[in-house]
Amino acid sequence: MPYEPDDDHFREYHVTPRYLAGSGGTGDAGFEPVAHWPHHYPDDGPCQLLVTSPDHRIRIGWFGDDYDLWKITAAEDAVSTPRWVATFNQNMPPEIVAGFTRALADDWSEGNDDFLRPTSPHWSESVRSPATSDWTLSTPDRSTVELTAPDELAGLALDRSFSAPSEEPWVLWAGPPGWGTRAEATFTARTPTHLIAASAAALADPAPVVRTRGMINRRIEHLVRLAPVAPETASAPRAPTPLDVRRTAVSAALRRASRGQGSACANAARIRTTTAQTGYAAPEQTAAVLPPSPRPSTGRGR
């Protein structure tokens, strides 16, 4: 039976904890700290948007149809192999990614290499912040060290058995295990710990984020607190977002389909509308996260 969203699925709520809010359909918030950097729109390949520092040493890629939505790298110069790589998956709220990109933007300047700073040997102190001061430090086994949030629904883990620069010993996570419920960020061994700390601080920030109810995964809805957005806040004038642009395009596609362009076109338009406006696709549908710009999707998934 096809999924039929009700009006409440389109209503906006303040969601806490923020790390269970999901992606929200776009990556706009994650790009806000670097909005003034050069933007590139690759014509081929899975990367839909690439934002680079002016000297191209930092690269922030958005892969809107993939499991790992974000891939962020830094190198000593524009043509060098990346010194470190950070990835954020499709369940990670972009407001948390923004903690990482904001720290990068603060680090960057001509001749400044703070974003290439060696990983601190005193990692347990360097990754902590006031926001994570109440997280519990534990050692589940000889090689693993973890910081865990009080609700045990988020944490940061370090696997000290990994030593190669390309390995990913750091994992920042939130939510129950599962493809649609676990938000994860991974960082390779040379990622500066102050950047990891910035991500953890953004994740632990108690400030809510705004989502429609339909954007909250049904399997974790009982774990979040929802407070309706006040009508005056919801109706405040604002510039159209990329999600607004995509909704307009989908509505136009539906109108064309209804004028007789074929049942296959109409069905595709309905699928895209359900996914874009509710954040939920029926089991027979495949949901795609919308890119942070109105450019067409290249389409690739796992």
N, C-alpha and C positions, 0 to 999 in steps of 0.2 A: 504493500500500500504506500503510495507516495507520501512524503512528508509535507504537511501543510502547516506552516508557521502561523501562530496567532499574533495579535497585535503586540503582546508583551515581548515578543522576540525582537521587536524593533525599538523598544523603549530603552533609553540610556540610563545606566546605573554607575555609581561609584563602586568600584570593586576592590575589596581587600581580602586577603593579602594580594598585593599587586602581582606577585610572581605566579599566581594561578589564573591570571586574567587572559592568557593566550596572546596571540599576535595582534588581534584586533583587525586583521584584514589588510593592513598596510604597514610599511616600515618607516613612515614619515618621521616619527619621533627619533628613531635611531640616526637619521641623517641631519637633524636640526643643528647639532653642534658644528657640523662641517658644511652647512648649506652654502657657505661662501667659497668653498673649494671647487676646483674644476669637476664638472660632471661629464661622463662619457656614456654613450648608449651603444654597446656593441651590436653589430648587425647579425653576427653568428655566435653560436655557442649558448650555453645555459645562463651565462651572466647577463642580466637585463639592465643593470645600472652599475657603473663603476665610478666611484668618487675617489679622487687622488689628492694628496697634498700638492701644493704648487710645484714642488721639486720631484714629485712622483715617487718619493721614498715610501710613503704610506699609501696603501690601496684598500679601499673598502668596497667589496663586491656584494651585490644583491642578487640572489638566485631564487626568484619568486615562485618557481614551480618545483623546487627541490626540497629534500628533507632538511639539509643544512642551508638555511636561508641566507646567512651572512658568512662571508669569508674575508677576514681582515688580516693584512700582512704588513710587515715593515722590513726595510732593507737598508743597507748602508748607503746605497745610491740607487738611481733609477733602474739600472740594469743588473744589479746583483741579485743572487738568490735570497729569498726572504730569510731574515734572521729568526723570525717567529711567525706563527700562524694562530689566529683565534677564529673559532667557528661558533655560530649560534644557530640552534635548530629552529624548526618552524613553530614550536610552541613557546619560544622565549619572547616575552613582551618587548617591543622595541624601546620602551622607556628604560629597560635595563640595559639594552645595547647602547643606549644613549650615554649611560654612565661610562662605558668604555670609550666611545668615540669622543665624548667631552674631554676625558683625560688625555686622549691623543691630541686633540686640537690645542689643549693647554700646553702640551709638551712641545709641539712643533714650532719651529722658527728656523730661519736660515742659519745653518751651522750648529743648531741645537740637536743633540743626540739623546735627550732624556728618554725618548721612546725606545731606545736601544740599550738602555741601562741594564747591566747584568742582574740576573735574578739574585735577590738577597738571600744569603745563607740563613738568616734569621727569619725564615718565611712566616712562622706562626705569628710573629709580631707585625711583620710588614703587611700582611694581608688583612689584618684586623682594622676596624674603624669604629667610631662611636656607634654606628648602626649595627655592627656585629659584635659588640662588646659582651652581649649576653648569650652568644652562641657557645655551645659546649664543645670543648676540645677533647678528642678521644683517639685511641690507637687500636682499631679493631684487630689488627695483626701487625707483625713485625715491620712490614713495608708500607702500611697505609696509615695516614693521619687524616682525621676529619674534623671539620667544624660543622656543627649541626644547629639549626634554628630551634628555638624552644618548642615549636609545634611539631618538630621532626618532619616537616614537609618541604624543607629546603636545606641545602648544605653546600660545603666546598670540600672536596677530597683531593689529596695528593698521594699518588702512588710513587714511592721513592725507589721502587725497583726499576723504573724507567730511567734511562740515562742518555740515550741518543737524542741529539737536537731535534729530530723530526718526530719523536714520540710525544704523546699527549698525556703527561702525568697529572695535569690539573683538570678537574671536572667541577663546574658550578652547576648545580641542579635544583629543580623544584618540581613538586607534584609526584603523584604515584607513578610507578613504572608503566609504560605503555606508549604506543606510537602517538596517540592523540592527547596524552595527559602529562608526559614528562618533558619539562623544559630543560635543555642542557646547553652548556657552553663548554668547549674544550680549549685548552691552551697548551701549545708546545713548550718544551722544556726551557727555552730561553726567553719566554715572555716575561717582561719586567713585572715583579710582584706588585708594584704600585698600581699597575693597570688592572691586574686581577682584583686587587682590593677595591678599585673604583667600581668594578662590575658587581662585586659582592655587596658593596654599600648601596648601590642602586637597587639591587634585588631586595635588600633588607629594609629599604626606606618604607616607613609606615604610611606614607601618603598614598591614597587610592588612585587608581587610573579609571578612565571612563570607557565602558564597553556597552554595547547592546546586550540584552540577556541572551539572545541567540548566539552570541560569540563565545559564551561560556560553555565548555565541554560538559555534556550532561553527566558524565561519570564523575566530575569533580564539583558539580554545582553545590552539593551539600557541604563542601569544604570552604566556600567563600561567603563573604558577607556582602550583601547588595543594598545600597541606599539610593533611591531614585534621584536622578539629577533634577534639580528644581526647574520648573518650566521656564523661568526667566533666564536661567543659565543655558538651557537647551536651545532656546529660541534666539539667543543673542546673535546679532549679525556677525558673520565671519566670511572669509574668503573660501571659495570651493576647495575641498581637499581632493587628492587623487581618487579617494573612494567615491566622492560625489560625482567626479567626472566619469568614473567607470559605471556607476549606477545609471547615469544619464545615457551612456552608450548602450547599456543593456536594455533599458526601456525602449530606446529607439529600435533595437534589434527585435524586440517583442512586437512592436507596432508593425515593422516590416513583415515579420513572420505571419501576423494575423491577417495581413493583406494578401496572403496566398503564396508566400515564397517557399512553401513546402514544410511538411511535418517535421523533417529532420532538423531544419533550421530552427523551427519553433521550440522543439525539445531541447536543443543545445542552448538556446537563449534562456529557457526556463531554468535549466541546471545552473547556468552562470548567475542568474538572478538570485536563486535560493542561496547559493554559496556566498555571493558577494554581500547580500543584504543581511543574512542571518548568521554567517560563519559556520553553517552546518549543512552538510550534504547528506541525502539519503544514502543507504548502504550501496545502492547500485550506482551512485554518482561518485566522482572523484573531485574533492575540493582543491582549489588552487588559491594560494595566498596572492593577493593583488600586489603588483609592484608599486613602489613609491613614486610613480609617475604614470601618466596616462599612455605611455608607449605600449605597443602590443607585446604580449607575452611570447617568449620563444618556445616554452612548453617542454619541460623535461621533469620527470619524477622518478622516484625509486619505488 
